[in-house]
Amino acid sequence: MQTLFKATLAAALSMAAIVPAMADDEPILVHSQAAFAQWQADVTNSLDRRLVSAERSSRLTPESGIVQLRFTLDENGKPQGIRTVTSSGDWSTDRVAISAVRGLNQLDEAPVANVQGQTFQANIIFAKSEAQREKLAAKLARMETARLARGETTGVISFGL
């Protein structure tokens, strides 16, 4: 069954990464909120394209679900140390998400200080219908709200919005 709707989505509160937040005692300093918003949009579009490409090249059929991945950047600005924070519960879905994130290449253009020292989070939703995507987006928003309320990794730069 082909995935009809596939979208990345950072919860509305992922924009909390725009304001200075503490990560390893170092603040995330954003040079320009407008530039940050444009960077997020560009990375989201790139990730959406990479998800389609990763699904085709892997010949895997993702199931509906949420995948959250965290990673840092290597010296060339490529994702490294990708780890699954939240699994969809389906191996093939998680593999497609990881493959797509590996292919991202403009992450080091984020308008933040010390971009190589930051932690990034990709919040990815796989859905077979628009109604299902909306339901999963609401669940992701609740998950991110709870994470931020607990004070967990407020210094994470999320994208997909």
Secondary structure as GFF3:
##gff-version 3
##sequence-region A 1 161
A	DSSP	beta_strand	5	8	.	.	.	ID=ss1
A	DSSP	three_ten_helix	12	18	.	.	.	ID=ss2
A	DSSP	beta_strand	22	23	.	.	.	ID=ss3
A	DSSP	beta_strand	26	27	.	.	.	ID=ss4
A	DSSP	alpha_helix	33	58	.	.	.	ID=ss5
A	DSSP	beta_strand	65	73	.	.	.	ID=ss6
A	DSSP	beta_strand	79	86	.	.	.	ID=ss7
A	DSSP	alpha_helix	91	102	.	.	.	ID=ss8
A	DSSP	three_ten_helix	107	109	.	.	.	ID=ss9
A	DSSP	three_ten_helix	115	117	.	.	.	ID=ss10
A	DSSP	beta_strand	119	127	.	.	.	ID=ss11
A	DSSP	alpha_helix	130	149	.	.	.	ID=ss12
A	DSSP	beta_strand	156	159	.	.	.	ID=ss13
###
